Amino acid sequence: MKDIANTVHIGELIAVSKIFQLNPFQMIILLEKDLMEVFENKEAFFEKYGNKETYDELEDWCELNNGKIFTKPK
């Protein structure tokens, strides 16, 4: 992911890092290496993964109250 600073706020990283059990630095590294994804809204997430009950292709995912969705593919 390019330009992480304009896409993800440090507060979002801190909140999501607790869900993924990573620290914010680890999350930034994963985002830079495209091993973690950020979607601005559900529509963008559904466009890539579809609207399903379970997402077997994802290790984990988290939706913030601002609508952003963080995913960690397997």
TORBAMAR-703729 format. One record per atom (N, C-alpha, C): residue number from 0; chain; atom name; x, y, z. Coordinates in Angstrom, 2 decimals. Layout:
<rs>
+-----+----+----+---------+---------+---------+
!   i ! ch ! at !      xx !      yy !      zz !
+-----+----+----+---------+---------+---------+
! NUM !  A ! CA !       X !       Y !       Z !
...
+-----+----+----+---------+---------+---------+
</rs>
This chain:
<rs>
+-----+----+----+---------+---------+---------+
!   i ! ch ! at !      xx !      yy !      zz !
+-----+----+----+---------+---------+---------+
!   0 !  A !  N !    0.85 !   -1.17 !    0.00 !
!   0 !  A ! CA !    0.00 !    0.00 !    0.00 !
!   0 !  A !  C !    0.89 !    1.23 !    0.00 !
!   1 !  A !  N !    0.56 !    2.13 !   -0.86 !
!   1 !  A ! CA !    1.31 !    3.37 !   -0.93 !
!   1 !  A !  C !    0.58 !    4.45 !   -0.16 !
!   2 !  A !  N !    1.34 !    5.40 !    0.36 !
!   2 !  A ! CA !    0.79 !    6.57 !    1.04 !
!   2 !  A !  C !   -0.11 !    6.19 !    2.23 !
!   3 !  A !  N !    0.44 !    5.36 !    3.09 !
!   3 !  A ! CA !   -0.30 !    4.87 !    4.25 !
!   3 !  A !  C !   -0.77 !    6.02 !    5.14 !
!   4 !  A !  N !    0.06 !    7.03 !    5.29 !
!   4 !  A ! CA !   -0.27 !    8.15 !    6.18 !
!   4 !  A !  C !   -1.54 !    8.88 !    5.77 !
!   5 !  A !  N !   -1.85 !    8.90 !    4.49 !
!   5 !  A ! CA !   -3.07 !    9.57 !    4.02 !
!   5 !  A !  C !   -4.28 !    8.65 !    4.02 !
!   6 !  A !  N !   -4.06 !    7.37 !    4.23 !
!   6 !  A ! CA !   -5.14 !    6.39 !    4.21 !
!   6 !  A !  C !   -5.55 !    5.96 !    5.61 !
!   7 !  A !  N !   -4.56 !    5.80 !    6.48 !
!   7 !  A ! CA !   -4.80 !    5.24 !    7.81 !
!   7 !  A !  C !   -4.32 !    6.21 !    8.89 !
!   8 !  A !  N !   -5.15 !    6.47 !    9.86 !
!   8 !  A ! CA !   -4.82 !    7.32 !   11.00 !
!   8 !  A !  C !   -4.18 !    6.45 !   12.09 !
!   9 !  A !  N !   -3.26 !    7.01 !   12.85 !
!   9 !  A ! CA !   -2.58 !    6.24 !   13.90 !
!   9 !  A !  C !   -3.58 !    5.69 !   14.92 !
!  10 !  A !  N !   -4.64 !    6.41 !   15.20 !
!  10 !  A ! CA !   -5.66 !    5.92 !   16.12 !
!  10 !  A !  C !   -6.35 !    4.67 !   15.59 !
!  11 !  A !  N !   -6.55 !    4.63 !   14.27 !
!  11 !  A ! CA !   -7.13 !    3.43 !   13.66 !
!  11 !  A !  C !   -6.17 !    2.25 !   13.79 !
!  12 !  A !  N !   -4.89 !    2.51 !   13.57 !
!  12 !  A ! CA !   -3.90 !    1.44 !   13.72 !
!  12 !  A !  C !   -3.88 !    0.89 !   15.14 !
!  13 !  A !  N !   -3.94 !    1.79 !   16.11 !
!  13 !  A ! CA !   -3.91 !    1.36 !   17.51 !
!  13 !  A !  C !   -5.15 !    0.53 !   17.83 !
!  14 !  A !  N !   -6.30 !    0.97 !   17.39 !
!  14 !  A ! CA !   -7.54 !    0.23 !   17.66 !
!  14 !  A !  C !   -7.52 !   -1.14 !   17.01 !
!  15 !  A !  N !   -7.14 !   -1.20 !   15.76 !
!  15 !  A ! CA !   -7.15 !   -2.46 !   15.02 !
!  15 !  A !  C !   -6.02 !   -3.39 !   15.47 !
!  16 !  A !  N !   -4.92 !   -2.82 !   15.90 !
!  16 !  A ! CA !   -3.79 !   -3.66 !   16.32 !
!  16 !  A !  C !   -4.18 !   -4.56 !   17.49 !
!  17 !  A !  N !   -5.07 !   -4.10 !   18.33 !
!  17 !  A ! CA !   -5.53 !   -4.93 !   19.45 !
!  17 !  A !  C !   -6.34 !   -6.13 !   18.95 !
!  18 !  A !  N !   -7.10 !   -5.93 !   17.90 !
!  18 !  A ! CA !   -7.90 !   -7.02 !   17.32 !
!  18 !  A !  C !   -6.98 !   -8.06 !   16.68 !
!  19 !  A !  N !   -6.00 !   -7.59 !   15.91 !
!  19 !  A ! CA !   -5.09 !   -8.50 !   15.21 !
!  19 !  A !  C !   -3.93 !   -8.98 !   16.09 !
!  20 !  A !  N !   -3.84 !   -8.47 !   17.31 !
!  20 !  A ! CA !   -2.79 !   -8.81 !   18.26 !
!  20 !  A !  C !   -1.40 !   -8.51 !   17.68 !
!  21 !  A !  N !   -1.29 !   -7.31 !   17.09 !
!  21 !  A ! CA !   -0.04 !   -6.80 !   16.54 !
!  21 !  A !  C !    0.16 !   -5.39 !   17.08 !
!  22 !  A !  N !    1.39 !   -4.90 !   17.03 !
!  22 !  A ! CA !    1.58 !   -3.51 !   17.41 !
!  22 !  A !  C !    1.47 !   -2.65 !   16.15 !
!  23 !  A !  N !    1.27 !   -1.34 !   16.30 !
!  23 !  A ! CA !    1.09 !   -0.48 !   15.12 !
!  23 !  A !  C !    2.25 !   -0.55 !   14.12 !
!  24 !  A !  N !    3.47 !   -0.71 !   14.61 !
!  24 !  A ! CA !    4.62 !   -0.81 !   13.71 !
!  24 !  A !  C !    4.50 !   -2.07 !   12.84 !
!  25 !  A !  N !    4.14 !   -3.19 !   13.45 !
!  25 !  A ! CA !    3.95 !   -4.43 !   12.69 !
!  25 !  A !  C !    2.85 !   -4.26 !   11.64 !
!  26 !  A !  N !    1.80 !   -3.56 !   12.02 !
!  26 !  A ! CA !    0.70 !   -3.34 !   11.08 !
!  26 !  A !  C !    1.15 !   -2.50 !    9.89 !
!  27 !  A !  N !    1.95 !   -1.48 !   10.13 !
!  27 !  A ! CA !    2.45 !   -0.64 !    9.04 !
!  27 !  A !  C !    3.29 !   -1.48 !    8.08 !
!  28 !  A !  N !    4.14 !   -2.34 !    8.63 !
!  28 !  A ! CA !    4.97 !   -3.21 !    7.79 !
!  28 !  A !  C !    4.08 !   -4.11 !    6.93 !
!  29 !  A !  N !    3.05 !   -4.71 !    7.54 !
!  29 !  A ! CA !    2.14 !   -5.58 !    6.79 !
!  29 !  A !  C !    1.41 !   -4.80 !    5.70 !
!  30 !  A !  N !    0.98 !   -3.58 !    6.02 !
!  30 !  A ! CA !    0.31 !   -2.74 !    5.02 !
!  30 !  A !  C !    1.25 !   -2.39 !    3.87 !
!  31 !  A !  N !    2.50 !   -2.05 !    4.20 !
!  31 !  A ! CA !    3.47 !   -1.70 !    3.16 !
!  31 !  A !  C !    3.75 !   -2.87 !    2.23 !
!  32 !  A !  N !    3.74 !   -4.09 !    2.78 !
!  32 !  A ! CA !    4.02 !   -5.29 !    1.99 !
!  32 !  A !  C !    2.76 !   -5.89 !    1.38 !
!  33 !  A !  N !    1.65 !   -5.19 !    1.50 !
!  33 !  A ! CA !    0.35 !   -5.66 !    0.99 !
!  33 !  A !  C !   -0.07 !   -7.00 !    1.59 !
!  34 !  A !  N !    0.33 !   -7.24 !    2.83 !
!  34 !  A ! CA !   -0.08 !   -8.43 !    3.56 !
!  34 !  A !  C !   -1.29 !   -8.13 !    4.44 !
!  35 !  A !  N !   -1.73 !   -6.89 !    4.41 !
!  35 !  A ! CA !   -2.92 !   -6.43 !    5.11 !
!  35 !  A !  C !   -3.55 !   -5.38 !    4.19 !
!  36 !  A !  N !   -4.88 !   -5.33 !    4.22 !
!  36 !  A ! CA !   -5.59 !   -4.40 !    3.33 !
!  36 !  A !  C !   -6.47 !   -3.46 !    4.15 !
!  37 !  A !  N !   -6.72 !   -2.28 !    3.58 !
!  37 !  A ! CA !   -7.64 !   -1.33 !    4.18 !
!  37 !  A !  C !   -8.65 !   -0.94 !    3.10 !
!  38 !  A !  N !   -9.92 !   -1.06 !    3.44 !
!  38 !  A ! CA !  -11.00 !   -0.65 !    2.55 !
!  38 !  A !  C !  -11.69 !    0.54 !    3.17 !
!  39 !  A !  N !  -11.98 !    1.54 !    2.38 !
!  39 !  A ! CA !  -12.59 !    2.77 !    2.87 !
!  39 !  A !  C !  -14.03 !    2.56 !    3.33 !
!  40 !  A !  N !  -14.69 !    1.52 !    2.78 !
!  40 !  A ! CA !  -16.10 !    1.28 !    3.12 !
!  40 !  A !  C !  -16.47 !   -0.17 !    2.80 !
!  41 !  A !  N !  -17.67 !   -0.57 !    3.22 !
!  41 !  A ! CA !  -18.15 !   -1.94 !    2.99 !
!  41 !  A !  C !  -18.29 !   -2.25 !    1.51 !
!  42 !  A !  N !  -18.71 !   -1.26 !    0.74 !
!  42 !  A ! CA !  -18.90 !   -1.49 !   -0.68 !
!  42 !  A !  C !  -17.60 !   -1.92 !   -1.36 !
!  43 !  A !  N !  -16.50 !   -1.27 !   -1.01 !
!  43 !  A ! CA !  -15.20 !   -1.64 !   -1.58 !
!  43 !  A !  C !  -14.79 !   -3.04 !   -1.12 !
!  44 !  A !  N !  -15.07 !   -3.36 !    0.14 !
!  44 !  A ! CA !  -14.77 !   -4.69 !    0.67 !
!  44 !  A !  C !  -15.61 !   -5.75 !   -0.05 !
!  45 !  A !  N !  -16.92 !   -5.49 !   -0.18 !
!  45 !  A ! CA !  -17.81 !   -6.44 !   -0.85 !
!  45 !  A !  C !  -17.45 !   -6.61 !   -2.32 !
!  46 !  A !  N !  -16.96 !   -5.55 !   -2.93 !
!  46 !  A ! CA !  -16.56 !   -5.62 !   -4.33 !
!  46 !  A !  C !  -15.45 !   -6.64 !   -4.53 !
!  47 !  A !  N !  -14.52 !   -6.71 !   -3.57 !
!  47 !  A ! CA !  -13.41 !   -7.65 !   -3.68 !
!  47 !  A !  C !  -13.77 !   -9.04 !   -3.16 !
!  48 !  A !  N !  -14.43 !   -9.12 !   -2.00 !
!  48 !  A ! CA !  -14.65 !  -10.41 !   -1.34 !
!  48 !  A !  C !  -16.08 !  -10.91 !   -1.40 !
!  49 !  A !  N !  -17.01 !  -10.08 !   -1.77 !
!  49 !  A ! CA !  -18.42 !  -10.48 !   -1.80 !
!  49 !  A !  C !  -19.05 !  -10.36 !   -0.43 !
!  50 !  A !  N !  -20.37 !  -10.49 !   -0.39 !
!  50 !  A ! CA !  -21.13 !  -10.39 !    0.86 !
!  50 !  A !  C !  -21.49 !  -11.81 !    1.30 !
!  51 !  A !  N !  -20.67 !  -12.38 !    2.21 !
!  51 !  A ! CA !  -20.84 !  -13.77 !    2.63 !
!  51 !  A !  C !  -20.93 !  -13.86 !    4.15 !
!  52 !  A !  N !  -21.33 !  -15.01 !    4.62 !
!  52 !  A ! CA !  -21.36 !  -15.28 !    6.07 !
!  52 !  A !  C !  -19.95 !  -15.41 !    6.63 !
!  53 !  A !  N !  -19.09 !  -16.15 !    5.93 !
!  53 !  A ! CA !  -17.70 !  -16.35 !    6.36 !
!  53 !  A !  C !  -16.76 !  -16.04 !    5.21 !
!  54 !  A !  N !  -15.57 !  -15.67 !    5.56 !
!  54 !  A ! CA !  -14.55 !  -15.33 !    4.58 !
!  54 !  A !  C !  -13.35 !  -16.24 !    4.81 !
!  55 !  A !  N !  -13.36 !  -17.40 !    4.17 !
!  55 !  A ! CA !  -12.31 !  -18.39 !    4.36 !
!  55 !  A !  C !  -10.95 !  -17.91 !    3.86 !
!  56 !  A !  N !  -10.94 !  -16.97 !    2.92 !
!  56 !  A ! CA !   -9.68 !  -16.47 !    2.37 !
!  56 !  A !  C !   -9.00 !  -15.45 !    3.29 !
!  57 !  A !  N !   -9.67 !  -15.05 !    4.37 !
!  57 !  A ! CA !   -9.12 !  -14.08 !    5.31 !
!  57 !  A !  C !   -8.77 !  -14.74 !    6.63 !
!  58 !  A !  N !   -7.60 !  -14.39 !    7.14 !
!  58 !  A ! CA !   -7.22 !  -14.85 !    8.48 !
!  58 !  A !  C !   -8.09 !  -14.15 !    9.52 !
!  59 !  A !  N !   -8.31 !  -12.85 !    9.30 !
!  59 !  A ! CA !   -9.16 !  -12.06 !   10.18 !
!  59 !  A !  C !   -9.51 !  -10.76 !    9.49 !
!  60 !  A !  N !  -10.55 !  -10.08 !   10.00 !
!  60 !  A ! CA !  -10.93 !   -8.78 !    9.47 !
!  60 !  A !  C !  -11.64 !   -8.00 !   10.57 !
!  61 !  A !  N !  -11.65 !   -6.68 !   10.41 !
!  61 !  A ! CA !  -12.22 !   -5.82 !   11.45 !
!  61 !  A !  C !  -12.82 !   -4.58 !   10.77 !
!  62 !  A !  N !  -14.05 !   -4.24 !   11.17 !
!  62 !  A ! CA !  -14.68 !   -3.02 !   10.67 !
!  62 !  A !  C !  -14.72 !   -1.99 !   11.79 !
!  63 !  A !  N !  -14.22 !   -0.80 !   11.50 !
!  63 !  A ! CA !  -14.24 !    0.30 !   12.47 !
!  63 !  A !  C !  -15.57 !    1.05 !   12.38 !
!  64 !  A !  N !  -15.87 !    1.83 !   13.40 !
!  64 !  A ! CA !  -17.13 !    2.57 !   13.40 !
!  64 !  A !  C !  -17.17 !    3.68 !   12.36 !
!  65 !  A !  N !  -16.03 !    4.02 !   11.76 !
!  65 !  A ! CA !  -16.02 !    5.02 !   10.69 !
!  65 !  A !  C !  -16.22 !    4.38 !    9.31 !
!  66 !  A !  N !  -16.41 !    3.05 !    9.28 !
!  66 !  A ! CA !  -16.69 !    2.35 !    8.04 !
!  66 !  A !  C !  -15.50 !    1.67 !    7.39 !
!  67 !  A !  N !  -14.29 !    2.01 !    7.83 !
!  67 !  A ! CA !  -13.10 !    1.38 !    7.25 !
!  67 !  A !  C !  -13.03 !   -0.08 !    7.68 !
!  68 !  A !  N !  -12.56 !   -0.91 !    6.78 !
!  68 !  A ! CA !  -12.40 !   -2.33 !    7.06 !
!  68 !  A !  C !  -10.94 !   -2.72 !    6.83 !
!  69 !  A !  N !  -10.35 !   -3.34 !    7.85 !
!  69 !  A ! CA !   -8.99 !   -3.86 !    7.77 !
!  69 !  A !  C !   -9.07 !   -5.37 !    7.62 !
!  70 !  A !  N !   -8.31 !   -5.92 !    6.68 !
!  70 !  A ! CA !   -8.32 !   -7.36 !    6.50 !
!  70 !  A !  C !   -6.89 !   -7.89 !    6.51 !
!  71 !  A !  N !   -6.78 !   -9.15 !    6.92 !
!  71 !  A ! CA !   -5.50 !   -9.84 !    6.88 !
!  71 !  A !  C !   -5.73 !  -11.15 !    6.15 !
!  72 !  A !  N !   -5.38 !  -11.19 !    4.83 !
!  72 !  A ! CA !   -5.56 !  -12.44 !    4.08 !
!  72 !  A !  C !   -4.68 !  -13.55 !    4.62 !
!  73 !  A !  N !   -5.09 !  -14.78 !    4.33 !
!  73 !  A ! CA !   -4.28 !  -15.95 !    4.77 !
!  73 !  A !  C !   -3.03 !  -16.05 !    3.95 !
+-----+----+----+---------+---------+---------+
</rs>
